[in-house]
Amino acid sequence: MLCDGTAPAGYALLQKTYSREAGGMCIWIDEIYLRPAFRGRGLAKELFAYAEGLKAKRLRLEVEPENGRAVALYTKLGYRFLDYRSMVKDFET
């Protein structure tokens, strides 16, 4: 849960995995959501600082190319695009 003081501002989901590619623990920042009224207040930067404090070998996330605001933030924080595309296969449950 992401909070601004005591006010609920949004949420983030983090996943911890081991990655041979990264050479150790990898933290996936799977989802980030901030309510519109709380955007631009530095809460996402606080989340990333927290994630960096987990001492993983890699932090990883996905972003939609048209989400320019998020891409700009992630780039400013030192993230880069990988040279390959992710693929998935979904199953009905």
N, C-alpha and C positions, 0 to 999 in steps of 0.2 A: 504494500500500500504506500503510495506517495502522498505525503501530507505537506501542507504549507501551514506551519504552526500546528494547530489541532484540526484544521479543516482538511477533509479528504480531497485531494487534488487529482488523483488518478492511481494507476497501478503499473507494475512492471513484473514480468515473469522471467526469471533467470534459470538456466539449466546448466548443470555441471557435468561435463563428460571428459573422457581422456581422448586425446588426439595424437596419433603418431605423427601426422603431418605437422602439427604445432610443437611436438616434442614434450607433451605433458598435459596438464589440466587445461581445458578450454571452457570458458563460460560463454554460453549462448544467451544473448539478450533477445529472448524470443518475442516478447511483446512489450511495447511501451504505449501507454495512453495517458494523456493529460487532458482534463476537462478544459474547454476553451478559455474559461476565465482565468486559468492558472498558467497558461502558456506564456513563454517569454520572461518568466521570473527566475530562471536559473535552476529549476528543479531537475531537469534532465541532466544538466551538468553535475549536479549533486549525485544523481543516480550513477553516472559514469565514474565519478570519483570513488564511490562506494565499490563498484564492480572492479575497478583497478586495484583497490585495496585487498581484494581476495587473492592476489598474487598468482593468478593463472598465467600460463604461457601465452595465451591468446584470448582476446575478447572477440566475439563474432556476432554479427547481426545481419539481417537482410533489410533492404529498403526498396520501396517502389521508386523507379527512376523519376517519375513525375512529382515526387514529394521533395521538391527543391529545398524547402526549408530544413527538412531533416538531413538531406544530403549535405547541405552547407554546414550544419552543426557537426555532423559526424566527421566531415573532412577537416574542419577546424580543430577537432579533438584528436586528429591524427589517424583516423581510419582511412583505409584505401580499398579500392575495388579489387577483388580477386580476378585472376585471368581465366576463370572457367565459370560455367553456369551450373547451378544446382538442378538436380532432377529428382522427382518424387514419383511414387506409385501409390495411389490411394486404394483402399479396400472398403467395401460396404461392411457394416457391422450388424 
